[in-house]
Amino acid sequence: LKLSMKLYVLFESAVGYSLFEKEEFEEIGAELGTLQESIKSFESFSQYIKLRAFAPFLSQETALSNQLAISQCNVTDDLKEFLKLNLPKVKKSKGKFQVGLSELKLANEVHEKLGCAVSASETVAEIIRGIRLHFTKFLTKFKKGALKKAQLGLAHSYSRAQVQYDVNRQDKSIIQAIAVIDQLDKDINTFCMRIKEWFNWHFPELGVLVSDNHTYARIVACIESREDLDEDKREALTAITQSEDVTDEIYEACKNSMGQDMMDMDKNIIKEFADRVVEVVDYRLEMQNYLGERMNAICPNVTTLAGENVGARLISHAGSLVNLAKLPASTIQILGAEKALFRALKTRGNTPKYGLIFHSSFIGRAGAKNKGRISRNLANKLALASRIDQFGKKTNNQIWRNLQRTG
């Protein structure tokens, strides 16, 4: 950098853009020490640097749009016009001044837009720190507390703008839905086993004929007791069992059952409990349909590759679809098997070949010798699919066909 060069420092605030001027700027260590001493008091710092221009934001929407652009290191039309209006002409003053900015990327953008020399050095950062500390004293026309109110309002607007994503791309609902489904599976299994143990002393043969827990709970809610099982319930019972043979066996076993009789009080309690369990089972099916719809809307490629539940568990374990998209394929492969991995590293044993993706149908159909190879291949495809779902512009599963062609 050249010595004795004029420096213009851009400062972005909640109320507008400010441009400060420093005569005979020298990028040397001695000046940095002097600058740090001058920042301690406004009197000395105001002699070091002067306010050249200030352009207020005319509305809160303008302030928000400019701050969102600055946070992404983009030069807005307002900023470009402000700098063009208050900076010397680049062609006439080439090599005689610099523009100091807080971010190197933003400085490069200003250089591309205006063609002027820029700097984002440590000295410029210290100057901006001093400007931020004494900014209200430079702008004497603002009332006391006005800047804080503007900062608070802009902070709220900025936060809302940052968290307002497309509703079809939100993955928080997926994380909560798969957590509810997993919890419902545990509860339903516990409740159904309790119904079996409770109803078996009255109709022990039913547990032998019907092995599925959900079907068993529906049958108990339908027949209520052996004495209440008549021909009027045959059609409803067949609809539950999906087999006339099983229905006939239940009727036959009911006639010759070795179970004990039940009081009306016991029958009513078991019937009510079975009805509640059936409601929970139906609600679990609704949650599964909801999860399928959300997965197809948010990450269709991951859903096509891994399935609804496996894909949702991967997203939940990673924390979000963004985090999953940032993970390498080797991490996705063993995601969910961290304990086994660290145990293998500690004991110097074999590391796990798969984690949550083990439940994928691709690995389930593969032979024992090919499971590791299939899981590695699937993890590679999932890494690509998650990045396309998160960062791609189109949300469809057409990429699945290309992934199939690549092996």
VEXMAR-151124 format. One record per residue: residue in one letter; y, x, z of N, C-alpha, C in turn. Coordinates in steps of 0.001 Angstrom, whole numbers, padded with zeros to 6 digits, always signed. Example, Ala and Ser with C-alpha at 12.3 -4.5 7.8 and 13.67 -1.06 7.14 Angstrom:
% VEXMAR-151124
A-005690+013190+007800-004500+012300+007800-003300+013200+007800S-002250+012850+007080-001060+013670+007140+000030+012900+007870
***
This chain:
% VEXMAR-151124
L-001202+000826+000000+000000+000000+000000+001256+000864+000000K+002281+000376-000639+003509+001150-000735+004341+000983+000531L+005082+002026+000855+005946+001992+002019+007253+001283+001673S+007998+000853+002728+009307+000210+002576+009241-000954+001596M+008267-001793+001767+008095-002966+000910+008410-004216+001720K+009113-005160+001099+009463-006394+001793+008213-007269+001923L+008070-007885+003087+006894-008716+003372+007335-010142+003642Y+006655-011088+002998+006831-012513+003254+005523-013047+003837V+005622-013685+004999+004433-014172+005702+004405-015691+005633L+003293-016238+005140+003104-017688+005082+002448-018167+006368F+003030-019198+006963+002473-019778+008182+002292-021273+007968E+001049-021750+008115+000747-023171+007954+000686-023818+009330S+001392-024912+009488+001392-025644+010757+001169-027118+010497A+001121-027896+011568+000891-029335+011437+002091-030061+010865V+003261-029415+010899+004475-030098+010440+004913-029636+009057G+004370-028519+008551+004738-028081+007221+004462-026608+006996Y+004902-026116+005839+004751-024703+005482+006019-023948+005863S+005837-022744+006396+006949-021874+006757+006757-020523+006092L+007862-019921+005688+007826-018594+005080+008763-017682+005869F+008202-016612+006408+008964-015660+007202+009129-014366+006411E+010213-013654+006711+010580-012463+005946+010684-011264+006874K+010144-010150+006405+010209-008883+007148+010724-007805+006205E+011839-007201+006575+012421-006144+005763+011684-004832+005977E+011554-004039+004938+010996-002689+004997+009664-002663+005757F+008710-003395+005223+007365-003471+005819+006584-002206+005502E+006026-001590+006529+005215-000391+006353+003854-000629+006991E+002792-000480+006202+001426-000742+006661+000883+000518+007328I+001401+000843+008505+000944+002026+009231+000667+001637+010671G-000110+002477+011360-000507+002160+012722+000638+002157+013706A+001661+003000+013474+002791+003064+014395+003527+001731+014449E+003693+001084+013271+004388-000192+013238+003580-001276+013933L+002275-001197+013886+001428-002181+014558+001651-002149+016060G+001778-000957+016624+002035-000869+018052+003389-001434+018425T+004398-001134+017612+005741-001682+017855+005740-003200+017745L+005011-003702+016785+004910-005149+016585+004282-005829+017790Q+003218-005270+018313+002543-005870+019467+003448-005906+020688E+004297-004920+020838+005244-004919+021944+006321-005973+021740S+006774-006141+020484+007853-007092+020210+007408-008542+020351I+006119-008806+020202+005614-010185+020296+005797-010750+021694K+005887-009884+022685+005941-010340+024081+007173-011187+024378S+008274-010965+023666+009489-011753+023891+010038-012230+022552F+010620-013433+022576+011162-014001+021343+012377-013228+020858E+013175-012688+021776+014371-011957+021378+014028-010761+020516S+013069-009970+020939+012692-008785+020171+011934-009165+018900F+011093-010216+018973+010303-010611+017812+011190-011240+016736S+012228-011980+017141+013133-012596+016168+013965-011550+015436Q+014146-010369+016012+014818-009284+015312+013871-008591+014328Y+012584-008705+014632+011587-008058+013783+011314-008866+012523I+011328-010200+012639+010998-011068+011507+011906-012292+011526K+012272-012783+010345+013210-013892+010216+012555-015052+009459L+012964-016283+009800+012513-017475+009077+013320-017606+007789R+012632-017597+006663+013300-017672+005363+013357-019103+004846A+012235-019847+004948+012200-021204+004392+011183-022042+005161F+011433-023341+005153+010518-024292+005807+010474-025563+004982A+009258-026037+004690+009063-027272+003917+008197-028217+004742P+008777-029275+005313+007978-030190+006152+007087-031091+005305F+005990-031530+005920+005121-032521+005291+005786-033888+005428L+005849-034619+004332+006559-035893+004332+005748-037029+004940S+004426-036868+005041+003581-037913+005619+002342-037279+006235Q+001647-038067+007051+000432-037564+007679-000668-037345+006649E-000691-038167+005598-001692-037998+004548-001478-036683+003808T-000220-036342+003553+000080-035071+002900-000320-033894+003773A-000033-033998+005073-000410-032930+005996-001922-032751+006036L-002652-033866+006057-004107-033791+006124-004686-033179+004853S-004216-033625+003688-004746-033097+002430-004468-031602+002290N-003282-031167+002720-002959-029747+002636-003781-028916+003613Q-003986-029425+004815-004773-028674+005793-006246-028614+005407L-006770-029684+004822-008154-029651+004341-008323-028618+003236A-007326-028530+002356-007385-027533+001285-007261-026118+001833I-006355-025923+002802-006177-024594+003391-007443-024157+004123S-008109-025093+004801-009341-024743+005520-010436-024277+004572Q-010383-024724+003325-011329-024281+002305-010749-023182+001421C-009593-022639+001856-008929-021534+001153-008573-021904-000286N-008044-023125-000464-007578-023579-001768-006057-023712-001741V-005425-023382-002847-003967-023478-002969-003619-024837-003571T-002887-025652-002808-002487-026974-003282-001227-026870-004139D-000904-027959-004813+000319-027988-005619+001557-027854-004745D+001510-028459-003549+002652-028355-002626+002884-026908-002210L+001801-026209-001876+001937-024811-001462+002401-023938-002624K+001887-024197-003807+002273-023406-004975+003759-023575-005275E+004254-024818-005228+005667-025069-005474+006543-024440-004392F+006091-024509-003146+006848-023930-002037+006998-022423-002193L+005918-021737-002556+005971-020290-002724+006800-019909-003960K+006639-020642-005048+007418-020345-006256+008917-020497-006009L+009280-021486-005198+010677-021783-004949+011334-020757-004042N+010578-020176-003119+011172-019328-002083+010835-017851-002215L+009902-017498-003058+009593-016087-003271+010423-015535-004426P+010699-014229-004431+011387-013628-005585+010525-013751-006836K+011161-013632-007994+010432-013686-009246+009484-012489-009336V+008231-012789-009717+007198-011758-009702+007493-010665-010709K+007952-011019-011906+008169-010026-012957+009328-009096-012619K+010397-009675-012054+011567-008874-011717+011339-008014-010478S+010560-008527-009537+010361-007831-008250+008941-007326-008084K+008277-007043-009172+006891-006601-009098+006796-005271-008354G+005938-005225-007362+005759-004027-006565+006770-003857-005458K+007685-004837-005291+008713-004723-004270+008498-005629-003071F+007533-006546-003159+007263-007422-002017+005789-007813-002001Q+005365-008264-000822+004008-008750-000612+004063-010086+000109V+003002-010861-000046+002850-012115+000682+001700-011951+001663G+002011-012099+002937+000988-011980+003975+000384-013326+004309L-000947-013385+004371-001666-014628+004687-002749-014355+005715S-003200-015429+006348-004157-015282+007442-005573-015014+006965E-005950-015511+005787-007307-015375+005283-007309-014572+003988L-008278-013664+003871-008370-012830+002672-008685-013676+001442K-009564-014675+001601-009917-015535+000472-008713-016335-000002L-007928-016838+000947-006716-017575+000592-005712-016640-000076A-005636-015406+000395-004737-014428-000222-005123-014161-001674N-006410-014064-001930-006873-013859-003309-006541-015052-004190E-006635-016268-003617-006286-017466-004382-004792-017475-004730V-003953-017086-003774-002510-017019-004035-002217-015971-005103H-002908-014847-005056-002712-013803-006061-003094-014300-007456E-004181-015076-007547-004598-015615-008841-003619-016666-009365K-003066-017483-008454-002167-018560-008883-000774-018047-009237L-000248-017082-008439+001133-016655-008603+001270-015252-009181G+000222-014456-009067+000281-013106-009616+001014-012108-008753C+001369-012453-007528+002095-011549-006644+001129-010736-005797A+001624-009653-005215+000815-008825-004317+000617-009553-002999V-000551-009437-002425-000882-010153-001196-001479-009182-000182S-001517-009631+001064-002085-008817+002134-002624-009735+003218A-003770-009371+003768-004361-010087+004916-004818-009068+005942S-003971-008083+006177-004320-006954+007032-004190-007301+008507E-004515-006327+009338-004425-006522+010785-002978-006695+011223T-002058-005985+010559-000634-006128+010882-000142-007540+010577V-000562-008076+009429-000187-009451+009079-000765-010430+010090A-001992-010211+010526-002607-011086+011530-001820-011067+012832E-001293-009892+013219-000489-009799+014432+000846-010520+014267I+001440-010426+013085+002694-011143+012831+002480-012648+012923I+001373-013123+012342+001068-014562+012398+000809-014996+013831R+000204-014127+014611-000019-014446+016030+001311-014614+016758G+002269-013718+016466+003583-013847+017082+004320-015090+016609I+004201-015413+015319+004846-016619+014800+004278-017858+015483R+002974-017899+015646+002340-019046+016304+002813-019181+017750L+003012-018054+018410+003437-018069+019809+004877-018570+019953H+005761-018176+019048+007187-018509+019156+007629-019498+018082F+006717-020239+017483+007056-021075+016329+008090-022137+016681T+007963-022772+017833+008898-023842+018208+010318-023314+018407K+010448-022051+018749+011780-021462+018947+012442-021138+017609F+011619-020877+016577+012180-020665+015247+012706-021972+014664L+011985-023073+014904+012387-024390+014378+013151-025129+015458T+014425-024883+015545+015232-025474+016614+015537-026956+016376K+015383-027433+015135+015746-028832+014852+014688-029818+015329F+013499-029333+015685+012450-030230+016185+012649-030473+017675K+012412-031708+018070+012506-032050+019475+011358-031432+020264K+011574-031267+021546+010556-030685+022404+009341-031613+022482G+008187-031102+022218+006947-031885+022245+006577-032501+020919A+007497-032421+019914+007206-033024+018608+006078-032284+017901L+006057-030958+018031+005009-030177+017380+003641-030482+017978K+003577-030635+019283+002293-030942+019931+001765-032308+019492K+002664-033274+019362+002247-034600+018894+001735-034533+017462A+002434-033752+016626+001988-033611+015234+000638-032899+015168Q+000444-031893+016007-000836-031173+016033-001963-032081+016497L-001681-032911+017509-002706-033820+018018-003095-034862+016977G-002099-035448+016318-002406-036444+015291-003163-035844+014114L-002740-034645+013691-003435-033992+012574-004844-033579+012968A-005022-033154+014219-006356-032756+014681-007326-033930+014647H-006847-035106+015058-007701-036301+015015-008049-036667+013568S-007050-036645+012698-007295-036982+011286-008227-035964+010638Y-008018-034701+010954-008851-033639+010386-010305-033776+010854S-010493-034087+012136-011848-034252+012667-012550-035433+012020R-011818-036549+011859-012423-037713+011207-012796-037393+009763A-011933-036662+009079-012216-036323+007680-013419-035398+007559Q-013605-034528+008550-014720-033586+008493-016063-034254+008737V-016080-035313+009538-017357-035952+009884-017667-037156+009006Q-016741-037555+008155-016978-038718+007283-017688-038264+006019Y-019007-038310+006065-019810-037993+004898-020224-039283+004193D-020815-039127+003034-021384-040269+002322-022491-040883+003182V-022446-042205+003391-023418-042854+004264-024833-042692+003744N-024982-042519+002447-026319-042351+001880-026865-040940+002054R-026036-040021+002564-026483-038651+002748-026602-038274+004226Q-026361-039197+005122-026457-038892+006548-027914-038774+006951D-028225-037681+007626-029602-037444+008042-029831-037699+009529K-028788-038081+010259-028979-038365+011685-029902-039561+011876S-029790-040552+010992-030657-041725+011110-032119-041351+010910I-032385-040365+010059-033767-039915+009843-034317-039274+011102I-033516-038439+011742-033963-037759+012956-034287-038766+014053Q-033419-039770+014213-033659-040772+015249-034842-041669+014898A-034971-042016+013617-036058-042919+013208-037423-042275+013418I-037582-041007+013030-038891-040357+013198-039199-040146+014674A-038150-039940+015497-038376-039813+016942-038854-041132+017532V-038265-042246+017067-038690-043565+017544-040119-043854+017098I-040448-043515+015855-041797-043769+015345-042834-042971+016133D-042548-041709+016406-043493-040897+017186-043676-041454+018588Q-042578-041899+019201-042685-042474+020536-043445-043795+020505L-043192-044610+019473-043909-045887+019353-045406-045660+019142D-045766-044643+018378-047189-044343+018169-047894-044033+019480K-047231-043246+020325-047827-042920+021629-047944-044164+022506D-046869-044968+022527-046877-046167+023373-047891-047194+022875I-047945-047387+021561-048890-048364+021006-050326-047948+021300N-050615-046666+021162-051965-046190+021455-052323-046419+022921T-051365-046166+023810-051618-046394+025246-051811-047870+025550F-050967-048717+024971-051064-050153+025214-052367-050728+024663C-052761-050302+023466-053995-050825+022877-055221-050406+023686M-055233-049186+024164-056353-048756+025009-056386-049561+026308R-055210-049902+026838-055176-050726+028050-055721-052113+027775I-055392-052696+026603-055933-054014+026240-057448-053948+026122K-057953-052883+025504-059404-052741+025352-060101-052691+026702E-059577-051872+027578-060197-051751+028898-060100-053061+029666W-059013-053774+029472-058805-055030+030205-059671-056160+029654F-059761-056251+028325-060465-057362+027696-061977-057104+027595N-062375-055829+027742-063801-055506+027594-064675-056133+028675W-064127-056326+029855-064970-056933+030899-065229-058405+030623H-064403-058996+029735-064623-060388+029353-065410-060498+028039F-065160-059604+027078-065814-059658+025769-066129-058219+025335P-067140-057574+025941-067415-056159+025653-067887-055914+024222E-068509-056886+023579-069030-056690+022224-067923-056537+021172L-066726-057062+021463-065639-056994+020497-065202-055543+020256G-065238-054730+021283-064855-053326+021133-065793-052558+020225V-067071-052974+020145-068032-052316+019253-067807-052745+017811L-067472-054024+017614-067299-054559+016264-065977-054138+015626V-064950-053958+016441-063599-053616+015934-063170-052303+016571S-063038-051284+015767-062668-049965+016285-061159-049699+016219D-060447-050321+015270-059020-050085+015119-058246-050747+016253N-057367-049972+016882-056638-050475+018049-055670-051597+017682H-054968-051441+016572-053999-052466+016176-054708-053780+015853T-055815-053695+015139-056581-054904+014802-057145-055557+016056Y-057586-054728+016987-058142-055255+018247-057090-056062+019001A-055845-055524+019063-054791-056229+019781-054462-057562+019095R-054460-057587+017781-054188-058830+017064-055292-059863+017284I-056544-059393+017339-057665-060318+017566-057586-060922+018958V-057259-060100+019962-057137-060606+021331-056032-061651+021414A-054907-061384+020742-053818-062354+020740-054209-063640+020022C-055149-063540+019083-055566-064721+018308-056589-065571+019056I-057652-064932+019575-058748-065708+020157-058491-066066+021621E-057671-065268+022330-057301-065482+023728-058491-065307+024669S-059592-066007+024418-060804-065858+025248-062008-066363+024458R-063212-066093+024956-064419-066537+024256-064489-068058+024183E-064056-068713+025251-064152-070172+025283-063217-070833+024273D-062115-070144+023950-061138-070722+023030-061422-070394+021571L-062465-069600+021304-062786-069224+019933-063591-070348+019271D-062942-071138+018426-063613-072217+017715-063417-072025+016211E-063946-072975+015437-063895-072873+013983-062473-072981+013424D-061588-073551+014190-060203-073673+013719-059519-072305+013581K-060026-071315+014302-059418-069983+014280-060106-069036+013296R-061107-069521+012581-061848-068644+011674-060953-068081+010561E-060145-068932+009975-059291-068467+008873-058285-067416+009348A-057667-067675+010507-056702-066711+011040-057386-065405+011423L-058602-065499+011967-059345-064303+012365-059773-063493+011146T-060155-064183+010068-060532-063482+008833-059334-062765+008223A-058158-063375+008348-056943-062725+007831-056647-061438+008593I-057012-061395+009873-056774-060188+010667-057812-059119+010360T-059078-059496+010319-060148-058510+010112-060305-058105+008651Q-059795-058930+007721-059921-058665+006287-061382-058617+005830S-062264-059286+006580-063692-059285+006231-064350-060506+006863E-065007-061301+006024-065715-062468+006552-066949-062052+007332D-067569-060945+006943-068759-060470+007668-068410-060107+009108V-067293-059404+009281-066868-059031+010640-066536-060276+011448T-065923-061249+010794-065599-062498+011491-066870-063212+011943D-067879-063240+011075-069152-063874+011451-069807-063133+012612E-069738-061814+012609-070323-061031+013702-069603-061291+015020I-068268-061482+014949-067510-061775+016171-067922-063135+016725Y-068077-064126+015843-068499-065451+016302-069907-065400+016891E-070782-064636+016259-072152-064536+016755-072194-063830+018097A-071412-062755+018240-071396-062026+019504-070765-062848+020611C-069836-063717+020237-069167-064545+021238-070148-065520+021905K-071136-065974+021116-072107-066927+021669-073042-066266+022659N-073362-065002+022437-074336-064299+023273-073710-063165+024089S-072426-063280+024390-071735-062203+025090-072201-062076+026529M-072186-060810+027011-072580-060523+028392-071373-060388+029306G-070179-060664+028788-068971-060495+029586-068796-061575+030625Q-067902-061290+031560-067617-062237+032633-066603-063276+032174D-066564-064359+032901-065603-065407+032602-064219-065011+033137M-063185-065618+032545-061805-065334+032938-061153-066589+033483M-060281-066381+034459-059461-067475+034956-058301-067699+033979D-057715-068873+034050-056579-069177+033174-055417-068211+033386M-055208-067799+034644-054134-066865+034941-054357-065531+034227D-055598-065008+034288-055911-063744+033610-055766-063889+032101K-056217-065004+031578-056152-065230+030130-054705-065259+029645N-053862-065919+030382-052458-066004+029977-051771-064640+030012I-052080-063859+031032-051458-062539+031164-051910-061618+030029I-053211-061617+029742-053724-060766+028664-053172-061225+027317K-053097-062526+027116-052546-063069+025864-051085-062649+025680E-050303-062740+026745-048894-062356+026656-048753-060858+026389F-049582-060053+027055-049530-058609+026835-049926-058260+025402A-050950-058921+024879-051376-058673+023505-050293-059071+022503D-049616-060184+022780-048520-060594+021901-047407-059551+021881R-047089-058993+023043-046053-057961+023109-046465-056722+022323V-047716-056339+022438-048198-055161+021713-048139-055407+020212V-048510-056602+019767-048446-056940+018342-047003-056881+017848E-046064-057329+018662-044651-057240+018286-044221-055782+018131V-044684-054920+019038-044343-053502+018942-044947-052894+017680V-046179-053289+017350-046830-052789+016131-046046-053229+014892D-045617-054485+014866-044829-054980+013728-043488-054245+013634Y-042886-053973+014782-041620-053256+014779-041809-051823+014279R-042956-051261+014601-043248-049908+014129-043357-049889+012602L-043930-050917+012011-044005-051023+010555-042612-051171+009941E-041739-051932+010610-040368-052056+010133-039649-050710+010171M-039863-049949+011231-039240-048627+011339-039762-047697+010252Q-041047-047829+009918-041614-046992+008864-040985-047325+007512N-040786-048601+007250-040120-048998+006000-038672-048515+005960Y-038004-048610+007104-036621-048126+007184-036554-046623+006940L-037492-045886+007531-037527-044440+007332-037767-044101+005869G-038656-044843+005220-038921-044602+003810-037693-044807+002945E-036935-045871+003244-035718-046140+002471-034671-045045+002677R-034500-044599+003924-033510-043561+004207-033916-042225+003587M-035194-041909+003651-035664-040647+003070-035476-040639+001560N-035771-041756+000912-035605-041827-000543-034131-041777-000948A-033242-042257-000074-031815-042243-000390-031195-040877-000131I-031656-040178+000905-031015-038931+001331-031694-037714+000723C-033001-037659+000773-033723-036476+000264-034951-036913-000532P-034757-037454-001726-035893-037973-002511-036888-036895-002933N-036404-035682-003200-037314-034626-003641-038223-034149-002511V-037657-034000-001314-038471-033634-000148-039474-034729+000154T-039054-035993+000021-039957-037121+000267-041109-037133-000721T-040820-036871-001992-041863-036862-003012-042853-035735-002776L-042363-034604-002321-043241-033450-002104-044075-033579-000835A-043420-033869+000283-044096-033805+001583-044446-035167+002153G-043865-036240+001644-044079-037551+002233-042972-037891+003209E-042900-039147+003578-041815-039621+004438-041875-038988+005821N-043027-039069+006479-043126-038617+007870-043024-037104+007993V-043724-036372+007127-043686-034908+007195-042281-034404+006868G-041665-034980+005835-040307-034581+005500-039327-034884+006611A-039467-036041+007235-038576-036403+008341-038777-035475+009537R-040019-035109+009817-040274-034192+010939-039719-032797+010664L-039774-032366+009424-039183-031072+009066-037666-031095+009282I-037020-032175+008838-035575-032303+009027-035232-032369+010508S-036018-033130+011267-035770-033260+012699-035947-031932+013413H-036986-031184+013042-037241-029906+013702-036171-028876+013345A-035683-028919+012118-034630-027985+011704-033271-028376+012266G-033087-029646+012605-031828-030113+013159-031022-030949+012199S-031133-030685+010906-030435-031448+009878-030961-030997+008521L-030627-031763+007496-031033-031382+006140-030321-030101+005698V-029090-029908+006178-028364-028683+005845-029093-027466+006398N-029513-027558+007660-030237-026440+008276-031560-026188+007570L-032250-027259+007179-033514-027095+006467-033285-026434+005113A-032199-026795+004437-031907-026208+003131-031560-024726+003240K-031077-024303+004385-030704-022903+004574-031886-022022+004971L-033005-022642+005352-034157-021866+005809-034925-021285+004624P-035463-020080+004773-036337-019539+003720-037688-020236+003721A-038425-020093+002636-039717-020769+002505-040702-020304+003572S-040632-019030+003961-041564-018518+004974-041354-019192+006324T-040112-019536+006645-039837-020240+007904-040264-021693+007818I-040016-022340+006675-040439-023734+006505-041952-023850+006614Q-042664-022842+006150-044133-022877+006175-044670-022977+007597I-044066-022272+008545-044581-022257+009929-043676-023040+010872L-042777-023868+010313-041896-024667+011150-042731-025636+011986G-042576-025572+013289-043366-026383+014200-044501-025632+014854A-044769-024410+014411-045841-023591+014995-045263-022331+015621E-044086-022450+016230-043417-021285+016794-044201-020669+017950K-044789-021539+018798-045552-021012+019933-046747-020186+019458A-047456-020702+018465-048610-019968+017933-048165-018661+017281L-046994-018679+016631-046496-017469+015984-046173-016392+017006F-045430-016734+018047-045056-015738+019053-046268-015277+019865R-047212-016191+020073-048434-015771+020760-049217-014777+019914A-049260-015024+018591-049958-014100+017694-049249-012745+017629L-047923-012763+017637-047183-011499+017617-047366-010727+018912K-047455-011469+020025-047617-010812+021313-049003-010216+021464T-050014-010932+021007-051401-010460+021134-051872-009683+019907R-050968-009562+018902-051303-008868+017652-052493-009518+016939G-052511-010841+017002-053561-011586+016309-053071-012106+014973N-053830-013017+014396-053467-013603+013107-052353-014629+013289T-051342-014527+012462-050228-015475+012539-050639-016810+011906P-050016-017921+012337-050384-019232+011768-050000-019340+010290K-050785-020102+009549-050548-020270+008111-049678-021483+007811Y-049576-022400+008762-048803-023618+008520-048398-024229+009846G-047370-025041+009778-046892-025764+010950-046931-027259+010696L-045754-027883+010614-045688-029327+010389-046202-029733+009028I-046124-028842+008039-046569-029204+006693-048091-029316+006603F-048812-028979+007691-050266-029139+007694-050669-030590+007455H-049804-031529+007880-050123-032954+007741-049852-033477+006336S-049381-032624+005440-049173-033043+004054-050517-033308+003382S-050526-034255+002465-051769-034606+001769-052261-033460+000888F-051353-032610+000415-051757-031477-000421-052649-030521+000368I-052270-030236+001591-053065-029330+002418-054321-030016+002916G-054219-031324+003176-055392-032050+003655-056504-032106+002624R-056149-032182+001347-057163-032238+000297-057697-030864-000084A-057003-029809+000307-057407-028456-000086-058589-027974+000750G-059361-027061+000178-060468-026469+000910-059977-025520+001980A-060874-025131+002876-060494-024275+003996-059941-022939+003517K-060494-022399+002433-060050-021099+001942-058689-021176+001246N-058351-022342+000759-057120-022481-000021-055960-023088+000755K-056189-023457+002012-055118-024115+002782-053898-023217+002946G-054124-021937+003227-053001-021019+003394-052210-020844+002112R-052906-020738+000997-052239-020578-000295-051462-021840-000666I-052076-022993-000425-051404-024254-000747-050173-024448+000143S-050275-024111+001426-049138-024266+002328-047984-023353+001929R-048285-022146+001480-047233-021234+001043-046544-021767-000222N-047353-022277-001138-046796-022849-002373-045954-024085-002070L-046452-024936-001178-045725-026148-000811-044414-025800-000120A-044422-024784+000741-043190-024369+001421-042151-023871+000427N-042590-023158-000605-041665-022707-001644-041005-023885-002346K-041819-024895-002681-041281-026076-003365-040342-026862-002441L-040685-026940-001153-039844-027661-000208-038497-026966-000024A-038504-025639-000048-037243-024902+000067-036326-025228-001110L-036889-025295-002312-036100-025664-003485-035645-027122-003414A-036575-028007-003042-036265-029440-003027-035188-029769-002001S-035246-029157-000818-034256-029441+000223-032864-028984-000200R-032786-027858-000907-031477-027378-001367-030910-028275-002467I-031792-028764-003319-031335-029682-004372-030868-031001-003761D-031611-031506-002769-031228-032766-002128-029904-032638-001386Q-029674-031498-000745-028461-031331+000051-027254-030959-000802F-027431-030006-001696-026294-029469-002422-026198-029978-003868G-027218-030683-004329-027167-031209-005686-026262-032418-005780K-025746-032663-006969-024841-033792-007188-025597-035091-007377K-026809-035024-007959-027594-036231-008215-028683-036349-007156T-028826-037553-006597-029836-037788-005578-030987-038580-006180N-031854-037905-006910-033062-038519-007432-034173-037479-007385N-035381-037931-007650-036540-037034-007552-037012-036541-008914Q-036093-036476-009890-036483-035981-011212-036890-034515-011167I-036364-033774-010183-036695-032355-010087-038178-032165-009784W-038828-033205-009243-040247-033119-008908-041083-032803-010139R-040700-033340-011280-041443-033068-012512-041336-031596-012891N-040142-031025-012709-039981-029605-013006-040770-028738-012036L-040810-029155-010771-041589-028411-009793-043085-028478-010102Q-043527-029597-010634-044945-029708-011017-045271-028765-012158R-044340-028619-013111-044588-027725-014245-044678-026269-013810T-043907-025905-012762-043881-024512-012326-045069-024155-011447G-045953-025057-011249-047172-024730-010519-047268-025326-009170
***
